[in-house]
Amino acid sequence: MTGPWLPGLQVRRTEYGQTPVADYLCGACLHHERVVGRREVEDFVIAGPTTEHRDNCPATQQGVQAA
Ligand SMILES: [Zn+2]
């Protein structure tokens, strides 16, 4: 539907009803999260999915496990 996403957090609005949509894509493991709704997006951005996911990223943890 859309072109390839860049890794990281992106917030945009849908055409209908001006509903904010936040997409988070991890460049390492290609984990994708989508949050829809004004309140949900606000919380999502404040929570910092980039920082939060980095701790749980399977691609990152593979290196950590060996240590
Ligand atoms: Zn990841």
N, CA, C, O and the ligand as a Tripos MOL2 file, in Angstrom:
@<TRIPOS>MOLECULE
protein
  269   267    68     0     0
PROTEIN
NO_CHARGES

@<TRIPOS>ATOM
      1 N           0.8470   -1.1990    0.0000 N.3       1 MET1
      2 CA          0.0000    0.0000    0.0000 C.3       1 MET1
      3 C           0.8820    1.2490    0.0000 C.2       1 MET1
      4 O           0.6810    2.1580   -0.8050 O.2       1 MET1
      5 N           1.8380    1.2860    0.8890 N.am      2 THR2
      6 CA          2.7780    2.3980    0.8980 C.3       2 THR2
      7 C           4.1550    1.8840    0.5460 C.2       2 THR2
      8 O           4.3780    0.6750    0.4850 O.2       2 THR2
      9 N           5.0660    2.7900    0.3180 N.am      3 GLY3
     10 CA          6.4270    2.3900    0.0010 C.3       3 GLY3
     11 C           7.1030    1.8140    1.2220 C.2       3 GLY3
     12 O           6.5190    1.7710    2.3050 O.2       3 GLY3
     13 N           8.3300    1.3740    1.0490 N.am      4 PRO4
     14 CA          9.0710    0.8160    2.1840 C.3       4 PRO4
     15 C           9.2450    1.8670    3.2660 C.2       4 PRO4
     16 O           9.5910    3.0160    2.9920 O.2       4 PRO4
     17 N           9.0000    1.4530    4.4910 N.am      5 TRP5
     18 CA          9.1180    2.3830    5.6150 C.3       5 TRP5
     19 C          10.5740    2.4990    6.0410 C.2       5 TRP5
     20 O          11.3770    1.5770    5.9020 O.2       5 TRP5
     21 N          10.8620    3.6520    6.5540 N.am      6 LEU6
     22 CA         12.1770    3.8280    7.1500 C.3       6 LEU6
     23 C          12.1150    3.3290    8.5800 C.2       6 LEU6
     24 O          11.0800    3.4530    9.2340 O.2       6 LEU6
     25 N          13.2040    2.7680    9.0720 N.am      7 PRO7
     26 CA         13.2290    2.3420   10.4610 C.3       7 PRO7
     27 C          12.9960    3.5200   11.3920 C.2       7 PRO7
     28 O          13.4090    4.6450   11.1110 O.2       7 PRO7
     29 N          12.3330    3.2460   12.4940 N.am      8 GLY8
     30 CA         12.0830    4.2930   13.4640 C.3       8 GLY8
     31 C          10.6070    4.5510   13.6400 C.2       8 GLY8
     32 O           9.7650    3.7830   13.1750 O.2       8 GLY8
     33 N          10.3060    5.6210   14.3050 N.am      9 LEU9
     34 CA          8.9240    5.9630   14.6260 C.3       9 LEU9
     35 C           8.4180    7.0340   13.6810 C.2       9 LEU9
     36 O           9.0630    8.0620   13.4710 O.2       9 LEU9
     37 N           7.2540    6.7720   13.1180 N.am     10 GLN10
     38 CA          6.6470    7.7450   12.2240 C.3      10 GLN10
     39 C           5.1960    7.9550   12.6250 C.2      10 GLN10
     40 O           4.4600    6.9990   12.8690 O.2      10 GLN10
     41 N           4.8060    9.1920   12.6880 N.am     11 VAL11
     42 CA          3.4310    9.5240   13.0370 C.3      11 VAL11
     43 C           2.8070   10.2920   11.8810 C.2      11 VAL11
     44 O           3.3950   11.2370   11.3540 O.2      11 VAL11
     45 N           1.6220    9.8770   11.5010 N.am     12 ARG12
     46 CA          0.9190   10.5770   10.4200 C.3      12 ARG12
     47 C          -0.5650   10.5210   10.7120 C.2      12 ARG12
     48 O          -1.0030    9.9220   11.6950 O.2      12 ARG12
     49 N          -1.3220   11.1490    9.8490 N.am     13 ARG13
     50 CA         -2.7640   11.1760   10.0590 C.3      13 ARG13
     51 C          -3.4650   10.5460    8.8650 C.2      13 ARG13
     52 O          -3.0490   10.7080    7.7180 O.2      13 ARG13
     53 N          -4.5200    9.8380    9.1590 N.am     14 THR14
     54 CA         -5.3130    9.2550    8.0950 C.3      14 THR14
     55 C          -6.1800   10.3350    7.4550 C.2      14 THR14
     56 O          -6.3980   11.3960    8.0390 O.2      14 THR14
     57 N          -6.6570   10.0630    6.2880 N.am     15 GLU15
     58 CA         -7.5220   11.0140    5.5970 C.3      15 GLU15
     59 C          -8.8320   11.1800    6.3450 C.2      15 GLU15
     60 O          -9.3860   12.2750    6.4410 O.2      15 GLU15
     61 N          -9.3040   10.0750    6.8640 N.am     16 TYR16
     62 CA        -10.6170   10.0980    7.4980 C.3      16 TYR16
     63 C         -10.5250   10.4820    8.9650 C.2      16 TYR16
     64 O          -9.8120    9.8440    9.7400 O.2      16 TYR16
     65 N         -11.2350   11.5040    9.3330 N.am     17 GLY17
     66 CA        -11.3670   11.8370   10.7470 C.3      17 GLY17
     67 C         -10.1050   12.3300   11.4060 C.2      17 GLY17
     68 O         -10.0780   12.5070   12.6240 O.2      17 GLY17
     69 N          -9.0520   12.5590   10.6340 N.am     18 GLN18
     70 CA         -7.8120   13.1060   11.1970 C.3      18 GLN18
     71 C          -7.2770   12.2280   12.3180 C.2      18 GLN18
     72 O          -6.6880   12.7290   13.2760 O.2      18 GLN18
     73 N          -7.4770   10.9420   12.2040 N.am     19 THR19
     74 CA         -7.0000   10.0470   13.2510 C.3      19 THR19
     75 C          -5.4970    9.8340   13.1110 C.2      19 THR19
     76 O          -5.0240    9.4030   12.0600 O.2      19 THR19
     77 N          -4.7610   10.1310   14.1490 N.am     20 PRO20
     78 CA         -3.3150    9.9190   14.0910 C.3      20 PRO20
     79 C          -2.9800    8.4230   14.0530 C.2      20 PRO20
     80 O          -3.6360    7.6030   14.6940 O.2      20 PRO20
     81 N          -1.9500    8.1030   13.2900 N.am     21 VAL21
     82 CA         -1.4660    6.7260   13.2200 C.3      21 VAL21
     83 C           0.0380    6.7540   13.4340 C.2      21 VAL21
     84 O           0.7590    7.5120   12.7840 O.2      21 VAL21
     85 N           0.4960    5.9260   14.3480 N.am     22 ALA22
     86 CA          1.9270    5.8490   14.5990 C.3      22 ALA22
     87 C           2.4260    4.4750   14.1750 C.2      22 ALA22
     88 O           1.8580    3.4480   14.5500 O.2      22 ALA22
     89 N           3.4870    4.4740   13.3950 N.am     23 ASP23
     90 CA          4.1190    3.2280   12.9840 C.3      23 ASP23
     91 C           5.5390    3.1960   13.5220 C.2      23 ASP23
     92 O           6.2920    4.1650   13.4190 O.2      23 ASP23
     93 N           5.8780    2.0640   14.0940 N.am     24 TYR24
     94 CA          7.2600    1.8900   14.5150 C.3      24 TYR24
     95 C           7.8400    0.6800   13.7960 C.2      24 TYR24
     96 O           7.2680   -0.4100   13.8200 O.2      24 TYR24
     97 N           8.9820    0.8940   13.1590 N.am     25 LEU25
     98 CA          9.6410   -0.2060   12.4610 C.3      25 LEU25
     99 C          11.0750   -0.3080   12.9560 C.2      25 LEU25
    100 O          11.8280    0.6660   12.9410 O.2      25 LEU25
    101 N          11.4330   -1.5070   13.3930 N.am     26 CYS26
    102 CA         12.8050   -1.7320   13.8280 C.3      26 CYS26
    103 C          13.6510   -2.1500   12.6320 C.2      26 CYS26
    104 O          13.3210   -3.1140   11.9410 O.2      26 CYS26
    105 N          14.7260   -1.4350   12.3920 N.am     27 GLY27
    106 CA         15.5790   -1.7260   11.2450 C.3      27 GLY27
    107 C          16.3860   -2.9980   11.4160 C.2      27 GLY27
    108 O          16.8680   -3.5630   10.4340 O.2      27 GLY27
    109 N          16.5400   -3.4560   12.6480 N.am     28 ALA28
    110 CA         17.3740   -4.6230   12.9230 C.3      28 ALA28
    111 C          16.6020   -5.9260   12.7400 C.2      28 ALA28
    112 O          17.1000   -6.8540   12.1030 O.2      28 ALA28
    113 N          15.3900   -6.0050   13.2910 N.am     29 CYS29
    114 CA         14.6310   -7.2550   13.2560 C.3      29 CYS29
    115 C          13.3410   -7.1010   12.4500 C.2      29 CYS29
    116 O          12.5840   -8.0590   12.2910 O.2      29 CYS29
    117 N          13.0940   -5.8880   11.9410 N.am     30 LEU30
    118 CA         11.9080   -5.5850   11.1320 C.3      30 LEU30
    119 C          10.6140   -5.7640   11.9150 C.2      30 LEU30
    120 O           9.5540   -6.0040   11.3370 O.2      30 LEU30
    121 N          10.7120   -5.6470   13.2110 N.am     31 HIS31
    122 CA          9.5230   -5.6630   14.0530 C.3      31 HIS31
    123 C           8.6980   -4.4110   13.7650 C.2      31 HIS31
    124 O           9.2290   -3.3030   13.6790 O.2      31 HIS31
    125 N           7.4000   -4.6100   13.6190 N.am     32 HIS32
    126 CA          6.5290   -3.4870   13.2850 C.3      32 HIS32
    127 C           5.3990   -3.3700   14.2930 C.2      32 HIS32
    128 O           4.7690   -4.3590   14.6670 O.2      32 HIS32
    129 N           5.1590   -2.1470   14.7200 N.am     33 GLU33
    130 CA          4.0520   -1.8920   15.6320 C.3      33 GLU33
    131 C           3.2440   -0.7370   15.0820 C.2      33 GLU33
    132 O           3.8080    0.2360   14.5830 O.2      33 GLU33
    133 N           1.9250   -0.8350   15.1690 N.am     34 ARG34
    134 CA          1.0730    0.2590   14.7270 C.3      34 ARG34
    135 C           0.0870    0.6060   15.8230 C.2      34 ARG34
    136 O          -0.5290   -0.2690   16.4320 O.2      34 ARG34
    137 N          -0.0490    1.8910   16.0600 N.am     35 VAL35
    138 CA         -0.9830    2.3810   17.0610 C.3      35 VAL35
    139 C          -1.8770    3.4090   16.3880 C.2      35 VAL35
    140 O          -1.4000    4.2870   15.6700 O.2      35 VAL35
    141 N          -3.1700    3.2930   16.6260 N.am     36 VAL36
    142 CA         -4.1370    4.1840   15.9980 C.3      36 VAL36
    143 C          -4.9580    4.8810   17.0700 C.2      36 VAL36
    144 O          -5.4060    4.2530   18.0300 O.2      36 VAL36
    145 N          -5.1480    6.1620   16.9030 N.am     37 GLY37
    146 CA         -5.9570    6.9180   17.8620 C.3      37 GLY37
    147 C          -5.1340    8.0050   18.5220 C.2      37 GLY37
    148 O          -3.9450    7.8230   18.7830 O.2      37 GLY37
    149 N          -5.7590    9.1210   18.7880 N.am     38 ARG38
    150 CA         -5.0290   10.2750   19.3040 C.3      38 ARG38
    151 C          -4.3550    9.9550   20.6360 C.2      38 ARG38
    152 O          -3.1610   10.1970   20.8160 O.2      38 ARG38
    153 N          -5.1240    9.4180   21.5480 N.am     39 ARG39
    154 CA         -4.6010    9.1090   22.8780 C.3      39 ARG39
    155 C          -3.5530    7.9960   22.8090 C.2      39 ARG39
    156 O          -2.5130    8.0620   23.4640 O.2      39 ARG39
    157 N          -3.8440    6.9900   22.0140 N.am     40 GLU40
    158 CA         -2.9420    5.8470   21.9020 C.3      40 GLU40
    159 C          -1.5930    6.2750   21.3190 C.2      40 GLU40
    160 O          -0.5350    5.8440   21.7770 O.2      40 GLU40
    161 N          -1.6600    7.1340   20.2970 N.am     41 VAL41
    162 CA         -0.4230    7.6000   19.6650 C.3      41 VAL41
    163 C           0.3800    8.4560   20.6360 C.2      41 VAL41
    164 O           1.6040    8.3490   20.7040 O.2      41 VAL41
    165 N          -0.3120    9.2980   21.3790 N.am     42 GLU42
    166 CA          0.3650   10.1290   22.3650 C.3      42 GLU42
    167 C           1.1250    9.2660   23.3660 C.2      42 GLU42
    168 O           2.3040    9.4980   23.6350 O.2      42 GLU42
    169 N           0.4430    8.2790   23.9070 N.am     43 ASP43
    170 CA          1.0690    7.3940   24.8890 C.3      43 ASP43
    171 C           2.2340    6.6330   24.2710 C.2      43 ASP43
    172 O           3.2740    6.4350   24.9000 O.2      43 ASP43
    173 N           2.0390    6.2170   23.0360 N.am     44 PHE44
    174 CA          3.0380    5.4270   22.3280 C.3      44 PHE44
    175 C           4.3150    6.2420   22.1390 C.2      44 PHE44
    176 O           5.4180    5.7390   22.3520 O.2      44 PHE44
    177 N           4.1600    7.5000   21.7400 N.am     45 VAL45
    178 CA          5.3160    8.3680   21.5070 C.3      45 VAL45
    179 C           6.0160    8.6780   22.8200 C.2      45 VAL45
    180 O           7.2440    8.6800   22.8920 O.2      45 VAL45
    181 N           5.2250    8.9400   23.8620 N.am     46 ILE46
    182 CA          5.8000    9.2560   25.1690 C.3      46 ILE46
    183 C           6.5620    8.0450   25.7130 C.2      46 ILE46
    184 O           7.6370    8.1850   26.2970 O.2      46 ILE46
    185 N           5.9920    6.8600   25.5120 N.am     47 ALA47
    186 CA          6.6300    5.6430   26.0150 C.3      47 ALA47
    187 C           7.9580    5.3840   25.3090 C.2      47 ALA47
    188 O           8.8310    4.7090   25.8550 O.2      47 ALA47
    189 N           8.1130    5.9160   24.1010 N.am     48 GLY48
    190 CA          9.3810    5.7690   23.3880 C.3      48 GLY48
    191 C           9.6050    4.3590   22.8900 C.2      48 GLY48
    192 O          10.4300    3.6400   23.4530 O.2      48 GLY48
    193 N           8.8960    3.9340   21.8510 N.am     49 PRO49
    194 CA          9.0140    2.5630   21.3460 C.3      49 PRO49
    195 C          10.4250    2.2260   20.8900 C.2      49 PRO49
    196 O          10.8300    1.0650   20.9520 O.2      49 PRO49
    197 N          11.1710    3.2070   20.4380 N.am     50 THR50
    198 CA         12.5320    2.9310   19.9820 C.3      50 THR50
    199 C          13.3900    2.4530   21.1430 C.2      50 THR50
    200 O          14.0830    1.4400   21.0400 O.2      50 THR50
    201 N          13.3400    3.1770   22.2290 N.am     51 THR51
    202 CA         14.1220    2.8150   23.4050 C.3      51 THR51
    203 C          13.6040    1.5200   24.0110 C.2      51 THR51
    204 O          14.3730    0.6370   24.3930 O.2      51 THR51
    205 N          12.2870    1.4290   24.0870 N.am     52 GLU52
    206 CA         11.6670    0.2680   24.7120 C.3      52 GLU52
    207 C          11.9680   -1.0000   23.9200 C.2      52 GLU52
    208 O          12.2890   -2.0400   24.4930 O.2      52 GLU52
    209 N          11.8600   -0.9010   22.5980 N.am     53 HIS53
    210 CA         12.0700   -2.0880   21.7740 C.3      53 HIS53
    211 C          13.5340   -2.5240   21.7600 C.2      53 HIS53
    212 O          13.8470   -3.7100   21.6550 O.2      53 HIS53
    213 N          14.4170   -1.5380   21.8680 N.am     54 ARG54
    214 CA         15.8410   -1.8670   21.8080 C.3      54 ARG54
    215 C          16.2160   -2.8710   22.8980 C.2      54 ARG54
    216 O          17.1090   -3.6990   22.7190 O.2      54 ARG54
    217 N          15.5190   -2.7820   24.0240 N.am     55 ASP55
    218 CA         15.7870   -3.7070   25.1290 C.3      55 ASP55
    219 C          15.2290   -5.0950   24.8420 C.2      55 ASP55
    220 O          15.6990   -6.0900   25.3940 O.2      55 ASP55
    221 N          14.2270   -5.1520   23.9760 N.am     56 ASN56
    222 CA         13.5710   -6.4250   23.7020 C.3      56 ASN56
    223 C          13.8160   -6.9260   22.2750 C.2      56 ASN56
    224 O          13.2710   -7.9500   21.8640 O.2      56 ASN56
    225 N          14.6270   -6.2020   21.5450 N.am     57 CYS57
    226 CA         14.8390   -6.5500   20.1400 C.3      57 CYS57
    227 C          15.5760   -7.8810   20.0240 C.2      57 CYS57
    228 O          16.6750   -8.0160   20.5620 O.2      57 CYS57
    229 N          15.0040   -8.8630   19.3390 N.am     58 PRO58
    230 CA         15.6630  -10.1620   19.1890 C.3      58 PRO58
    231 C          16.9910  -10.0460   18.4690 C.2      58 PRO58
    232 O          17.9200  -10.8010   18.7570 O.2      58 PRO58
    233 N          17.0920   -9.1190   17.5460 N.am     59 ALA59
    234 CA         18.3430   -8.9500   16.8040 C.3      59 ALA59
    235 C          19.4410   -8.4570   17.7230 C.2      59 ALA59
    236 O          20.5970   -8.8570   17.5800 O.2      59 ALA59
    237 N          19.0950   -7.5910   18.6650 N.am     60 THR60
    238 CA         20.0750   -7.0620   19.6080 C.3      60 THR60
    239 C          20.4140   -8.1000   20.6630 C.2      60 THR60
    240 O          21.5690   -8.2400   21.0660 O.2      60 THR60
    241 N          19.3970   -8.8270   21.1050 N.am     61 GLN61
    242 CA         19.6070   -9.7730   22.2020 C.3      61 GLN61
    243 C          20.4730  -10.9580   21.8080 C.2      61 GLN61
    244 O          21.1020  -11.5770   22.6660 O.2      61 GLN61
    245 N          20.5130  -11.2760   20.5430 N.am     62 GLN62
    246 CA         21.3580  -12.3780   20.1030 C.3      62 GLN62
    247 C          22.8120  -12.1200   20.4720 C.2      62 GLN62
    248 O          23.5430  -13.0300   20.8630 O.2      62 GLN62
    249 N          23.2180  -10.8510   20.3370 N.am     63 GLY63
    250 CA         24.5880  -10.4910   20.6720 C.3      63 GLY63
    251 C          24.8040  -10.4500   22.1670 C.2      63 GLY63
    252 O          25.8890  -10.7600   22.6590 O.2      63 GLY63
    253 N          23.7550  -10.0620   22.8940 N.am     64 VAL64
    254 CA         23.8780   -9.9030   24.3330 C.3      64 VAL64
    255 C          23.9670  -11.2650   25.0230 C.2      64 VAL64
    256 O          24.6740  -11.4190   26.0190 O.2      64 VAL64
    257 N          23.2460  -12.2460   24.4880 N.am     65 GLN65
    258 CA         23.1770  -13.5600   25.1280 C.3      65 GLN65
    259 C          24.5480  -14.2170   25.2260 C.2      65 GLN65
    260 O          24.8450  -14.9200   26.1920 O.2      65 GLN65
    261 N          25.3810  -13.9790   24.2150 N.am     66 ALA66
    262 CA         26.6860  -14.6240   24.1770 C.3      66 ALA66
    263 C          27.6040  -14.0550   25.2490 C.2      66 ALA66
    264 O          28.5160  -14.7360   25.7170 O.2      66 ALA66
    265 N          27.3660  -12.8310   25.6280 N.am     67 ALA67
    266 CA         28.2720  -12.1640   26.5610 C.3      67 ALA67
    267 C          28.0820  -12.6620   27.9890 C.2      67 ALA67
    268 O          28.7680  -12.2010   28.9010 O.2      67 ALA67
    269 ZN         14.0830   -5.0570   16.6730 Zn       68 ZN68
@<TRIPOS>BOND
     1     1     2 1
     2     2     3 1
     3     3     4 2
     4     3     5 am
     5     5     6 1
     6     6     7 1
     7     7     8 2
     8     7     9 am
     9     9    10 1
    10    10    11 1
    11    11    12 2
    12    11    13 am
    13    13    14 1
    14    14    15 1
    15    15    16 2
    16    15    17 am
    17    17    18 1
    18    18    19 1
    19    19    20 2
    20    19    21 am
    21    21    22 1
    22    22    23 1
    23    23    24 2
    24    23    25 am
    25    25    26 1
    26    26    27 1
    27    27    28 2
    28    27    29 am
    29    29    30 1
    30    30    31 1
    31    31    32 2
    32    31    33 am
    33    33    34 1
    34    34    35 1
    35    35    36 2
    36    35    37 am
    37    37    38 1
    38    38    39 1
    39    39    40 2
    40    39    41 am
    41    41    42 1
    42    42    43 1
    43    43    44 2
    44    43    45 am
    45    45    46 1
    46    46    47 1
    47    47    48 2
    48    47    49 am
    49    49    50 1
    50    50    51 1
    51    51    52 2
    52    51    53 am
    53    53    54 1
    54    54    55 1
    55    55    56 2
    56    55    57 am
    57    57    58 1
    58    58    59 1
    59    59    60 2
    60    59    61 am
    61    61    62 1
    62    62    63 1
    63    63    64 2
    64    63    65 am
    65    65    66 1
    66    66    67 1
    67    67    68 2
    68    67    69 am
    69    69    70 1
    70    70    71 1
    71    71    72 2
    72    71    73 am
    73    73    74 1
    74    74    75 1
    75    75    76 2
    76    75    77 am
    77    77    78 1
    78    78    79 1
    79    79    80 2
    80    79    81 am
    81    81    82 1
    82    82    83 1
    83    83    84 2
    84    83    85 am
    85    85    86 1
    86    86    87 1
    87    87    88 2
    88    87    89 am
    89    89    90 1
    90    90    91 1
    91    91    92 2
    92    91    93 am
    93    93    94 1
    94    94    95 1
    95    95    96 2
    96    95    97 am
    97    97    98 1
    98    98    99 1
    99    99   100 2
   100    99   101 am
   101   101   102 1
   102   102   103 1
   103   103   104 2
   104   103   105 am
   105   105   106 1
   106   106   107 1
   107   107   108 2
   108   107   109 am
   109   109   110 1
   110   110   111 1
   111   111   112 2
   112   111   113 am
   113   113   114 1
   114   114   115 1
   115   115   116 2
   116   115   117 am
   117   117   118 1
   118   118   119 1
   119   119   120 2
   120   119   121 am
   121   121   122 1
   122   122   123 1
   123   123   124 2
   124   123   125 am
   125   125   126 1
   126   126   127 1
   127   127   128 2
   128   127   129 am
   129   129   130 1
   130   130   131 1
   131   131   132 2
   132   131   133 am
   133   133   134 1
   134   134   135 1
   135   135   136 2
   136   135   137 am
   137   137   138 1
   138   138   139 1
   139   139   140 2
   140   139   141 am
   141   141   142 1
   142   142   143 1
   143   143   144 2
   144   143   145 am
   145   145   146 1
   146   146   147 1
   147   147   148 2
   148   147   149 am
   149   149   150 1
   150   150   151 1
   151   151   152 2
   152   151   153 am
   153   153   154 1
   154   154   155 1
   155   155   156 2
   156   155   157 am
   157   157   158 1
   158   158   159 1
   159   159   160 2
   160   159   161 am
   161   161   162 1
   162   162   163 1
   163   163   164 2
   164   163   165 am
   165   165   166 1
   166   166   167 1
   167   167   168 2
   168   167   169 am
   169   169   170 1
   170   170   171 1
   171   171   172 2
   172   171   173 am
   173   173   174 1
   174   174   175 1
   175   175   176 2
   176   175   177 am
   177   177   178 1
   178   178   179 1
   179   179   180 2
   180   179   181 am
   181   181   182 1
   182   182   183 1
   183   183   184 2
   184   183   185 am
   185   185   186 1
   186   186   187 1
   187   187   188 2
   188   187   189 am
   189   189   190 1
   190   190   191 1
   191   191   192 2
   192   191   193 am
   193   193   194 1
   194   194   195 1
   195   195   196 2
   196   195   197 am
   197   197   198 1
   198   198   199 1
   199   199   200 2
   200   199   201 am
   201   201   202 1
   202   202   203 1
   203   203   204 2
   204   203   205 am
   205   205   206 1
   206   206   207 1
   207   207   208 2
   208   207   209 am
   209   209   210 1
   210   210   211 1
   211   211   212 2
   212   211   213 am
   213   213   214 1
   214   214   215 1
   215   215   216 2
   216   215   217 am
   217   217   218 1
   218   218   219 1
   219   219   220 2
   220   219   221 am
   221   221   222 1
   222   222   223 1
   223   223   224 2
   224   223   225 am
   225   225   226 1
   226   226   227 1
   227   227   228 2
   228   227   229 am
   229   229   230 1
   230   230   231 1
   231   231   232 2
   232   231   233 am
   233   233   234 1
   234   234   235 1
   235   235   236 2
   236   235   237 am
   237   237   238 1
   238   238   239 1
   239   239   240 2
   240   239   241 am
   241   241   242 1
   242   242   243 1
   243   243   244 2
   244   243   245 am
   245   245   246 1
   246   246   247 1
   247   247   248 2
   248   247   249 am
   249   249   250 1
   250   250   251 1
   251   251   252 2
   252   251   253 am
   253   253   254 1
   254   254   255 1
   255   255   256 2
   256   255   257 am
   257   257   258 1
   258   258   259 1
   259   259   260 2
   260   259   261 am
   261   261   262 1
   262   262   263 1
   263   263   264 2
   264   263   265 am
   265   265   266 1
   266   266   267 1
   267   267   268 2
@<TRIPOS>SUBSTRUCTURE
     1 MET1         2 RESIDUE 1 A MET
     2 THR2         6 RESIDUE 1 A THR
     3 GLY3        10 RESIDUE 1 A GLY
     4 PRO4        14 RESIDUE 1 A PRO
     5 TRP5        18 RESIDUE 1 A TRP
     6 LEU6        22 RESIDUE 1 A LEU
     7 PRO7        26 RESIDUE 1 A PRO
     8 GLY8        30 RESIDUE 1 A GLY
     9 LEU9        34 RESIDUE 1 A LEU
    10 GLN10       38 RESIDUE 1 A GLN
    11 VAL11       42 RESIDUE 1 A VAL
    12 ARG12       46 RESIDUE 1 A ARG
    13 ARG13       50 RESIDUE 1 A ARG
    14 THR14       54 RESIDUE 1 A THR
    15 GLU15       58 RESIDUE 1 A GLU
    16 TYR16       62 RESIDUE 1 A TYR
    17 GLY17       66 RESIDUE 1 A GLY
    18 GLN18       70 RESIDUE 1 A GLN
    19 THR19       74 RESIDUE 1 A THR
    20 PRO20       78 RESIDUE 1 A PRO
    21 VAL21       82 RESIDUE 1 A VAL
    22 ALA22       86 RESIDUE 1 A ALA
    23 ASP23       90 RESIDUE 1 A ASP
    24 TYR24       94 RESIDUE 1 A TYR
    25 LEU25       98 RESIDUE 1 A LEU
    26 CYS26      102 RESIDUE 1 A CYS
    27 GLY27      106 RESIDUE 1 A GLY
    28 ALA28      110 RESIDUE 1 A ALA
    29 CYS29      114 RESIDUE 1 A CYS
    30 LEU30      118 RESIDUE 1 A LEU
    31 HIS31      122 RESIDUE 1 A HIS
    32 HIS32      126 RESIDUE 1 A HIS
    33 GLU33      130 RESIDUE 1 A GLU
    34 ARG34      134 RESIDUE 1 A ARG
    35 VAL35      138 RESIDUE 1 A VAL
    36 VAL36      142 RESIDUE 1 A VAL
    37 GLY37      146 RESIDUE 1 A GLY
    38 ARG38      150 RESIDUE 1 A ARG
    39 ARG39      154 RESIDUE 1 A ARG
    40 GLU40      158 RESIDUE 1 A GLU
    41 VAL41      162 RESIDUE 1 A VAL
    42 GLU42      166 RESIDUE 1 A GLU
    43 ASP43      170 RESIDUE 1 A ASP
    44 PHE44      174 RESIDUE 1 A PHE
    45 VAL45      178 RESIDUE 1 A VAL
    46 ILE46      182 RESIDUE 1 A ILE
    47 ALA47      186 RESIDUE 1 A ALA
    48 GLY48      190 RESIDUE 1 A GLY
    49 PRO49      194 RESIDUE 1 A PRO
    50 THR50      198 RESIDUE 1 A THR
    51 THR51      202 RESIDUE 1 A THR
    52 GLU52      206 RESIDUE 1 A GLU
    53 HIS53      210 RESIDUE 1 A HIS
    54 ARG54      214 RESIDUE 1 A ARG
    55 ASP55      218 RESIDUE 1 A ASP
    56 ASN56      222 RESIDUE 1 A ASN
    57 CYS57      226 RESIDUE 1 A CYS
    58 PRO58      230 RESIDUE 1 A PRO
    59 ALA59      234 RESIDUE 1 A ALA
    60 THR60      238 RESIDUE 1 A THR
    61 GLN61      242 RESIDUE 1 A GLN
    62 GLN62      246 RESIDUE 1 A GLN
    63 GLY63      250 RESIDUE 1 A GLY
    64 VAL64      254 RESIDUE 1 A VAL
    65 GLN65      258 RESIDUE 1 A GLN
    66 ALA66      262 RESIDUE 1 A ALA
    67 ALA67      266 RESIDUE 1 A ALA
    68 ZN68       269 GROUP 0 **** ****
